Amino acid sequence: MARGLFIIILCFLSNFGESENLPKNEKRSSVEWYENCMELEKIDRGQLNILSFNTWALPVELAGHDHKRRFSIMADSLMTLNKDILCLQETFHPILRHNLMGTLTKKYYTYSDYHCNSDIIPYVKKDCYGGLMTLSVYPILSETFYKFPIDDESSIIEKIGSKGFLVSVIRYGDKRVNIINTHLYAGDSEFAEGMRKKQILYMFDIIQKLPEYQNATILAGDFNVNHPDVACSPVYDFITEHMLFFDTKRHLSNVDFTSDNRFNRYVPEEDRPTKLDYIFYKVPPEYGINIVAQSRCLDSAFPLSDHFGWGVDMNIEPHIVQKGKKR
């Protein structure tokens, strides 16, 4: 209690100075001052809340995809969740990105130029970062996009998508936290799993050489792999057993599937319910992570995507060493 009061007093005193790089460079209001104090208090308690969400914003609208409806309400829906970190995938379409940037940057920092477009064919554009966007209420110190190598056997859709992974370094109080946002090869087949394995090997080769890799690291995104409670996945096993990441949700209930045709009319009837979207974590020995709450979200009767989001509220706690098998 005393420490929380000290933080509020510190916020009051700091209000007389200019804030560093506020989203949209907006001037501090009483509401922004209060929110900033609450963020400092959350950091003091080690709280960090994260969302991973595949927006299903393909460059071209196909029949039944309802771009206009979904794109018009997605930014407000994301704001309502009040997450600290947003890891978004398949933000290919320029209109969705324009809408998201117009609303979300009132609250969130960004680093890369998400207004950037590249041509697929004349008059058809996509983004420049493999459909990935990472937004944070905490300052983003650096960010790099790594494009997955294109394999000759890759599908034309995967080649057009130019998928990869986005590594962002977040300033979280006196700590640095890595956020890795990714979207792996799609498909429920042995071939597709083999392509994903190549991608995750490429990712691991790069990130373990980064000096920032010693920081606490969150690995989030649409991995297109089955959870062990659904079916075997060599890629999932590689992430948890060789890359040594923990899955926040080690055992599934019947309401944890992020691709679920029973509740999402955009999912084909022939697709079995499964979990494709994950948030993994890895921390230095002097820290541990306690999962406070997690669930699928954005799962209303009028879905925003063919995926539901996956949200996790966690505490990064000092002096707790993780024990047990990393599964």
Secondary structure, DSSP 8 states (H G I E B T S, - for coil): -HHHHHHHHHHHHHTTS--SS-GGG----HHHHHHHHHHHHHHHHTEEEEEEEEEEE-SS--TT--HHHHHHHHHHHHHHH--SEEEEEEE--HHHHHHHHHHHTTT-B--S-TT-EEEEETTEEEESSTT-EEEESS-EEEEEEEE----TTS-HHHHHHT-EEEEEEEEETTEEEEEEEEE----SSHHHHHHHHHHHHHHHHHHTTSGGGGSEEEEEEE-----TTTS--HHHHHHHHTS--EES-SS--TT--SB-TTT-TTS-TTS--B--EEEEEE--TTEEEEEEEEEEES--SS-SSSS-EEEEEEEEEET----S---
